[in-house]
Amino acid sequence: MSEEKKYGSVLYKAVEIMDFLRDIEAPVSLMEICKAFTLNKGTASKIMNSMLDLNLVIRHEQTNRFTLGSRLIGYGAAAARQFNIETLATPVMEELHSKIGETIHLGIEQGSLF
């Protein structure tokens, strides 16, 4: 069975590239991005230029290598503020309680970001 073609495939590719930049230890070149995602140089360049325009990535002038951009800091901060573990966990905990009939506790390690 074939995979369903998703609308906005460039958006999916941009998120994959951001995930790659998040997980890698050092700035990466355009050619490393091309290799990692089997993109031709023109396509990769267009995606990266769009991401540059949106401050999603930074291109370091001396090396021409890319890292994540400053705009993502605001998204991360907003996500952290809006994240509510209780809202997410309560339905799961209630379902577990109804299945096993035991008291359910949610523990969060001290010093964690939640």
OpenMM code with the backbone's topology and positions (N, CA, C; nanometers):
from openmm import Vec3, app, unit

residues = "MET SER GLU GLU LYS LYS TYR GLY SER VAL LEU TYR LYS ALA VAL GLU ILE MET ASP PHE LEU ARG ASP ILE GLU ALA PRO VAL SER LEU MET GLU ILE CYS LYS ALA PHE THR LEU ASN LYS GLY THR ALA SER LYS ILE MET ASN SER MET LEU ASP LEU ASN LEU VAL ILE ARG HIS GLU GLN THR ASN ARG PHE THR LEU GLY SER ARG LEU ILE GLY TYR GLY ALA ALA ALA ALA ARG GLN PHE ASN ILE GLU THR LEU ALA THR PRO VAL MET GLU GLU LEU HIS SER LYS ILE GLY GLU THR ILE HIS LEU GLY ILE GLU GLN GLY SER LEU PHE".split()
positions = [
    Vec3(0.0855, -0.1173, 0.0000),
    Vec3(0.0000, 0.0000, 0.0000),
    Vec3(0.0906, 0.1244, 0.0000),
    Vec3(0.0585, 0.2215, -0.0820),
    Vec3(0.1417, 0.3409, -0.0938),
    Vec3(0.1063, 0.4418, 0.0149),
    Vec3(0.2076, 0.5220, 0.0528),
    Vec3(0.1843, 0.6274, 0.1510),
    Vec3(0.1018, 0.7384, 0.0895),
    Vec3(0.0147, 0.7965, 0.1705),
    Vec3(-0.0658, 0.9090, 0.1262),
    Vec3(0.0231, 1.0316, 0.1101),
    Vec3(0.0110, 1.0997, -0.0035),
    Vec3(0.0879, 1.2217, -0.0284),
    Vec3(0.0313, 1.3320, 0.0603),
    Vec3(0.1181, 1.3939, 0.1387),
    Vec3(0.0742, 1.4967, 0.2317),
    Vec3(0.0854, 1.6331, 0.1668),
    Vec3(-0.0116, 1.7170, 0.1947),
    Vec3(-0.0096, 1.8545, 0.1477),
    Vec3(0.0974, 1.9302, 0.2245),
    Vec3(0.1691, 2.0150, 0.1586),
    Vec3(0.2716, 2.0944, 0.2254),
    Vec3(0.3999, 2.0170, 0.2467),
    Vec3(0.4404, 1.9378, 0.1479),
    Vec3(0.5583, 1.8529, 0.1645),
    Vec3(0.6840, 1.9331, 0.1956),
    Vec3(0.6937, 2.0566, 0.1477),
    Vec3(0.8098, 2.1405, 0.1787),
    Vec3(0.8110, 2.1744, 0.3274),
    Vec3(0.6944, 2.1961, 0.3842),
    Vec3(0.6857, 2.2227, 0.5274),
    Vec3(0.7351, 2.1020, 0.6072),
    Vec3(0.6943, 1.9832, 0.5660),
    Vec3(0.7412, 1.8617, 0.6316),
    Vec3(0.8932, 1.8510, 0.6218),
    Vec3(0.9475, 1.8813, 0.5055),
    Vec3(1.0921, 1.8749, 0.4843),
    Vec3(1.1627, 1.9787, 0.5727),
    Vec3(1.1067, 2.0990, 0.5846),
    Vec3(1.1665, 2.2027, 0.6679),
    Vec3(1.1703, 2.1584, 0.8147),
    Vec3(1.0650, 2.0953, 0.8613),
    Vec3(1.0621, 2.0468, 0.9996),
    Vec3(1.1640, 1.9344, 1.0175),
    Vec3(1.1772, 1.8468, 0.9196),
    Vec3(1.2791, 1.7413, 0.9264),
    Vec3(1.4189, 1.8022, 0.9355),
    Vec3(1.4425, 1.9084, 0.8600),
    Vec3(1.5727, 1.9754, 0.8636),
    Vec3(1.5942, 2.0403, 1.0002),
    Vec3(1.4908, 2.1036, 1.0557),
    Vec3(1.5046, 2.1632, 1.1888),
    Vec3(1.5327, 2.0557, 1.2936),
    Vec3(1.4672, 1.9406, 1.2831),
    Vec3(1.4949, 1.8296, 1.3749),
    Vec3(1.6407, 1.7856, 1.3620),
    Vec3(1.6886, 1.7784, 1.2394),
    Vec3(1.8279, 1.7404, 1.2122),
    Vec3(1.9234, 1.8411, 1.2768),
    Vec3(1.8961, 1.9699, 1.2587),
    Vec3(1.9811, 2.0732, 1.3176),
    Vec3(1.9749, 2.0706, 1.4700),
    Vec3(1.8602, 2.0365, 1.5248),
    Vec3(1.8451, 2.0255, 1.6710),
    Vec3(1.9311, 1.9118, 1.7263),
    Vec3(1.9350, 1.8013, 1.6542),
    Vec3(1.9996, 1.6809, 1.7056),
    Vec3(2.1493, 1.6732, 1.6777),
    Vec3(2.1978, 1.7512, 1.5833),
    Vec3(2.3396, 1.7437, 1.5464),
    Vec3(2.4204, 1.8355, 1.6373),
    Vec3(2.5440, 1.8030, 1.6590),
    Vec3(2.6276, 1.8757, 1.7552),
    Vec3(2.6910, 2.0019, 1.6997),
    Vec3(2.7004, 2.0146, 1.5696),
    Vec3(2.7749, 2.1272, 1.5114),
    Vec3(2.6966, 2.1865, 1.3944),
    Vec3(2.7284, 2.3093, 1.3560),
    Vec3(2.6657, 2.3683, 1.2369),
    Vec3(2.6904, 2.2803, 1.1144),
    Vec3(2.5946, 2.2786, 1.0217),
    Vec3(2.6059, 2.1924, 0.9034),
    Vec3(2.6046, 2.2745, 0.7751),
    Vec3(2.6676, 2.2201, 0.6741),
    Vec3(2.6726, 2.2862, 0.5438),
    Vec3(2.5489, 2.2500, 0.4616),
    Vec3(2.5285, 2.3250, 0.3564),
    Vec3(2.4188, 2.2955, 0.2647),
    Vec3(2.4354, 2.1559, 0.2047),
    Vec3(2.5589, 2.1197, 0.1704),
    Vec3(2.5823, 1.9880, 0.1107),
    Vec3(2.5533, 1.8750, 0.2101),
    Vec3(2.5793, 1.8970, 0.3381),
    Vec3(2.5460, 1.7961, 0.4388),
    Vec3(2.3946, 1.7799, 0.4495),
    Vec3(2.3219, 1.8888, 0.4354),
    Vec3(2.1757, 1.8821, 0.4352),
    Vec3(2.1274, 1.8086, 0.3110),
    Vec3(2.1869, 1.8400, 0.1962),
    Vec3(2.1522, 1.7694, 0.0711),
    Vec3(2.1698, 1.6194, 0.0867),
    Vec3(2.2838, 1.5787, 0.1429),
    Vec3(2.3133, 1.4364, 0.1615),
    Vec3(2.2170, 1.3709, 0.2588),
    Vec3(2.1918, 1.4385, 0.3709),
    Vec3(2.1071, 1.3816, 0.4760),
    Vec3(1.9644, 1.3581, 0.4288),
    Vec3(1.9171, 1.4413, 0.3357),
    Vec3(1.7774, 1.4331, 0.2932),
    Vec3(1.7611, 1.4012, 0.1451),
    Vec3(1.8679, 1.3592, 0.0814),
    Vec3(1.8682, 1.3311, -0.0633),
    Vec3(1.7954, 1.4398, -0.1428),
    Vec3(1.8385, 1.5627, -0.1186),
    Vec3(1.7845, 1.6778, -0.1912),
    Vec3(1.8896, 1.7278, -0.2891),
    Vec3(1.8431, 1.7801, -0.4022),
    Vec3(1.9407, 1.8460, -0.4891),
    Vec3(1.9730, 1.9823, -0.4299),
    Vec3(2.0842, 2.0380, -0.4735),
    Vec3(2.1339, 2.1624, -0.4148),
    Vec3(2.0340, 2.2774, -0.4307),
    Vec3(1.9673, 2.2857, -0.5459),
    Vec3(1.8708, 2.3925, -0.5701),
    Vec3(1.7526, 2.3872, -0.4743),
    Vec3(1.6984, 2.2695, -0.4558),
    Vec3(1.5845, 2.2523, -0.3649),
    Vec3(1.6255, 2.2838, -0.2214),
    Vec3(1.7384, 2.2286, -0.1798),
    Vec3(1.7860, 2.2528, -0.0435),
    Vec3(1.8121, 2.4013, -0.0219),
    Vec3(1.8699, 2.4668, -0.1203),
    Vec3(1.8998, 2.6094, -0.1105),
    Vec3(1.7714, 2.6915, -0.0949),
    Vec3(1.6690, 2.6586, -0.1715),
    Vec3(1.5414, 2.7308, -0.1619),
    Vec3(1.4779, 2.7125, -0.0244),
    Vec3(1.4799, 2.5906, 0.0260),
    Vec3(1.4225, 2.5639, 0.1583),
    Vec3(1.4996, 2.6409, 0.2645),
    Vec3(1.6322, 2.6332, 0.2587),
    Vec3(1.7139, 2.6990, 0.3602),
    Vec3(1.7012, 2.8509, 0.3516),
    Vec3(1.6924, 2.9061, 0.2311),
    Vec3(1.6744, 3.0512, 0.2171),
    Vec3(1.5408, 3.0965, 0.2746),
    Vec3(1.4367, 3.0176, 0.2538),
    Vec3(1.3066, 3.0498, 0.3139),
    Vec3(1.3145, 3.0442, 0.4656),
    Vec3(1.3828, 2.9431, 0.5163),
    Vec3(1.3984, 2.9302, 0.6613),
    Vec3(1.4836, 3.0443, 0.7175),
    Vec3(1.5817, 3.0898, 0.6409),
    Vec3(1.6617, 3.2064, 0.6809),
    Vec3(1.5748, 3.3307, 0.6890),
    Vec3(1.4915, 3.3523, 0.5874),
    Vec3(1.4019, 3.4682, 0.5850),
    Vec3(1.3097, 3.4708, 0.7070),
    Vec3(1.2733, 3.3536, 0.7564),
    Vec3(1.1812, 3.3418, 0.8696),
    Vec3(1.2533, 3.3324, 1.0046),
    Vec3(1.3858, 3.3453, 1.0029),
    Vec3(1.4690, 3.3327, 1.1238),
    Vec3(1.4551, 3.1963, 1.1909),
    Vec3(1.4229, 3.0945, 1.1118),
    Vec3(1.4175, 2.9584, 1.1650),
    Vec3(1.5565, 2.8963, 1.1689),
    Vec3(1.6452, 2.9448, 1.0829),
    Vec3(1.7847, 2.9018, 1.0830),
    Vec3(1.8743, 3.0246, 1.0710),
    Vec3(1.9995, 3.0067, 1.1067),
    Vec3(2.1026, 3.1091, 1.0919),
    Vec3(2.2112, 3.0512, 1.0024),
    Vec3(2.2613, 3.1316, 0.9094),
    Vec3(2.3780, 3.0904, 0.8302),
    Vec3(2.4964, 3.1716, 0.8822),
    Vec3(2.5957, 3.1026, 0.9326),
    Vec3(2.7147, 3.1680, 0.9853),
    Vec3(2.8006, 3.2153, 0.8682),
    Vec3(2.8256, 3.3456, 0.8647),
    Vec3(2.8910, 3.4076, 0.7491),
    Vec3(3.0301, 3.3522, 0.7208),
    Vec3(3.1097, 3.3283, 0.8239),
    Vec3(3.2458, 3.2809, 0.8017),
    Vec3(3.2508, 3.1405, 0.7438),
    Vec3(3.1588, 3.0547, 0.7864),
    Vec3(3.1650, 2.9134, 0.7474),
    Vec3(3.0575, 2.8720, 0.6480),
    Vec3(2.9551, 2.9554, 0.6302),
    Vec3(2.8407, 2.9202, 0.5447),
    Vec3(2.7654, 2.7975, 0.5969),
    Vec3(2.7723, 2.7734, 0.7257),
    Vec3(2.7045, 2.6585, 0.7865),
    Vec3(2.5814, 2.7063, 0.8625),
    Vec3(2.4876, 2.6143, 0.8816),
    Vec3(2.3572, 2.6470, 0.9390),
    Vec3(2.3410, 2.5917, 1.0802),
    Vec3(2.2704, 2.6691, 1.1626),
    Vec3(2.2217, 2.6243, 1.2931),
    Vec3(2.0778, 2.6730, 1.3078),
    Vec3(2.0127, 2.6291, 1.4136),
    Vec3(1.8763, 2.6751, 1.4393),
    Vec3(1.8750, 2.8249, 1.4667),
    Vec3(1.7646, 2.8901, 1.4286),
    Vec3(1.7532, 3.0346, 1.4423),
    Vec3(1.6864, 3.0793, 1.5702),
    Vec3(1.7013, 3.2066, 1.5969),
    Vec3(1.6527, 3.2653, 1.7217),
    Vec3(1.5004, 3.2652, 1.7341),
    Vec3(1.4302, 3.2612, 1.6243),
    Vec3(1.2835, 3.2614, 1.6311),
    Vec3(1.2316, 3.1409, 1.7091),
    Vec3(1.3048, 3.0313, 1.7032),
    Vec3(1.2613, 2.9084, 1.7695),
    Vec3(1.2664, 2.9197, 1.9212),
    Vec3(1.3474, 3.0109, 1.9729),
    Vec3(1.3538, 3.0309, 2.1181),
    Vec3(1.2171, 3.0747, 2.1702),
    Vec3(1.1539, 3.1665, 2.0991),
    Vec3(1.0208, 3.2124, 2.1388),
    Vec3(0.9176, 3.1017, 2.1329),
    Vec3(0.9265, 3.0160, 2.0302),
    Vec3(0.8329, 2.9035, 2.0217),
    Vec3(0.8529, 2.8071, 2.1380),
    Vec3(0.9786, 2.7808, 2.1710),
    Vec3(1.0075, 2.6907, 2.2827),
    Vec3(0.9562, 2.7460, 2.4145),
    Vec3(0.9778, 2.8760, 2.4361),
    Vec3(0.9315, 2.9396, 2.5600),
    Vec3(0.7793, 2.9357, 2.5691),
    Vec3(0.7122, 2.9646, 2.4590),
    Vec3(0.5654, 2.9620, 2.4583),
    Vec3(0.5137, 2.8202, 2.4817),
    Vec3(0.5768, 2.7217, 2.4182),
    Vec3(0.5353, 2.5821, 2.4370),
    Vec3(0.5517, 2.5407, 2.5824),
    Vec3(0.6616, 2.5819, 2.6449),
    Vec3(0.6847, 2.5480, 2.7856),
    Vec3(0.5785, 2.6121, 2.8748),
    Vec3(0.5419, 2.7370, 2.8461),
    Vec3(0.4385, 2.8062, 2.9259),
    Vec3(0.3023, 2.7411, 2.9077),
    Vec3(0.2725, 2.6994, 2.7855),
    Vec3(0.1396, 2.6472, 2.7549),
    Vec3(0.1236, 2.4991, 2.7886),
    Vec3(0.2335, 2.4298, 2.8093),
    Vec3(0.2295, 2.2865, 2.8367),
    Vec3(0.1740, 2.2636, 2.9773),
    Vec3(0.0725, 2.1794, 2.9877),
    Vec3(0.0121, 2.1482, 3.1171),
    Vec3(0.0061, 1.9964, 3.1303),
    Vec3(0.0985, 1.9411, 3.2065),
    Vec3(0.1071, 1.7961, 3.2218),
    Vec3(-0.0204, 1.7384, 3.2821),
    Vec3(-0.0848, 1.8111, 3.3719),
    Vec3(-0.2064, 1.7613, 3.4362),
    Vec3(-0.3182, 1.7418, 3.3331),
    Vec3(-0.3340, 1.8387, 3.2440),
    Vec3(-0.4368, 1.8294, 3.1404),
    Vec3(-0.4128, 1.7100, 3.0488),
    Vec3(-0.2865, 1.6855, 3.0165),
    Vec3(-0.2535, 1.5730, 2.9287),
    Vec3(-0.2636, 1.4382, 2.9996),
    Vec3(-0.2221, 1.4347, 3.1251),
    Vec3(-0.2140, 1.3075, 3.1962),
    Vec3(-0.3470, 1.2615, 3.2550),
    Vec3(-0.4339, 1.3528, 3.2931),
    Vec3(-0.5572, 1.3155, 3.3633),
    Vec3(-0.6423, 1.2137, 3.2866),
    Vec3(-0.6719, 1.2330, 3.1570),
    Vec3(-0.7534, 1.1325, 3.0884),
    Vec3(-0.6877, 0.9938, 3.0845),
    Vec3(-0.5583, 0.9902, 3.0680),
    Vec3(-0.4867, 0.8624, 3.0640),
    Vec3(-0.4906, 0.7962, 3.2014),
    Vec3(-0.4700, 0.8765, 3.3040),
    Vec3(-0.4728, 0.8226, 3.4401),
    Vec3(-0.6124, 0.7729, 3.4770),
    Vec3(-0.7155, 0.8469, 3.4354),
    Vec3(-0.8536, 0.8036, 3.4628),
    Vec3(-0.8843, 0.6730, 3.3910),
    Vec3(-0.8405, 0.6606, 3.2672),
    Vec3(-0.8629, 0.5357, 3.1922),
    Vec3(-0.7901, 0.4198, 3.2590),
    Vec3(-0.6676, 0.4416, 3.3007),
    Vec3(-0.5913, 0.3377, 3.3695),
    Vec3(-0.6599, 0.2978, 3.5004),
    Vec3(-0.7078, 0.3978, 3.5744),
    Vec3(-0.7800, 0.3693, 3.6992),
    Vec3(-0.9042, 0.2840, 3.6730),
    Vec3(-0.9790, 0.3183, 3.5681),
    Vec3(-1.1013, 0.2414, 3.5396),
    Vec3(-1.0692, 0.0981, 3.4966),
    Vec3(-0.9537, 0.0765, 3.4379),
    Vec3(-0.9158, -0.0586, 3.3942),
    Vec3(-0.8635, -0.1444, 3.5081),
    Vec3(-0.7857, -0.0838, 3.5988),
    Vec3(-0.7228, -0.1665, 3.7026),
    Vec3(-0.7808, -0.1448, 3.8419),
    Vec3(-0.8610, -0.0380, 3.8591),
    Vec3(-0.9267, -0.0142, 3.9867),
    Vec3(-0.8323, 0.0235, 4.1002),
    Vec3(-0.7169, 0.0733, 4.0687),
    Vec3(-0.6197, 0.1136, 4.1703),
    Vec3(-0.5996, 0.2648, 4.1660),
    Vec3(-0.5464, 0.3177, 4.2746),
    Vec3(-0.5133, 0.4593, 4.2797),
    Vec3(-0.3948, 0.4852, 4.1872),
    Vec3(-0.4036, 0.5918, 4.1119),
    Vec3(-0.2986, 0.6275, 4.0164),
    Vec3(-0.2353, 0.7590, 4.0611),
    Vec3(-0.1036, 0.7605, 4.0629),
    Vec3(-0.0300, 0.8813, 4.0995),
    Vec3(0.0584, 0.9232, 3.9824),
    Vec3(0.0758, 1.0528, 3.9682),
    Vec3(0.1673, 1.1065, 3.8679),
    Vec3(0.2827, 1.1720, 3.9420),
    Vec3(0.4014, 1.1272, 3.9144),
    Vec3(0.5187, 1.1845, 3.9776),
    Vec3(0.6036, 1.2584, 3.8749),
    Vec3(0.6572, 1.3706, 3.9177),
    Vec3(0.7470, 1.4475, 3.8318),
    Vec3(0.8760, 1.4672, 3.9088),
    Vec3(0.9864, 1.4259, 3.8478),
    Vec3(1.1158, 1.4353, 3.9132),
    Vec3(1.1483, 1.5810, 3.9468),
    Vec3(1.1965, 1.6032, 4.0667),
    Vec3(1.2335, 1.7388, 4.1080),
    Vec3(1.3433, 1.7923, 4.0180),
    Vec3(1.3250, 1.9172, 3.9762),
    Vec3(1.4224, 1.9796, 3.8876),
    Vec3(1.3917, 1.9591, 3.7405),
    Vec3(1.2853, 1.8844, 3.7102),
    Vec3(1.2489, 1.8653, 3.5690),
    Vec3(1.1830, 1.9926, 3.5167),
    Vec3(1.1681, 2.0015, 3.3852),
    Vec3(1.1117, 2.1203, 3.3242),
    Vec3(0.9610, 2.1282, 3.3323),
    Vec3(0.8949, 2.0258, 3.3834),
    Vec3(0.7507, 2.0293, 3.3922),
    Vec3(0.7149, 2.0891, 3.5235),
] * unit.nanometer
topology = app.Topology()
chain = topology.addChain("A")
for resn in residues:
    res = topology.addResidue(resn, chain)
    for name in ("N", "CA", "C"):
        topology.addAtom(name, app.Element.getBySymbol(name[0]), res)
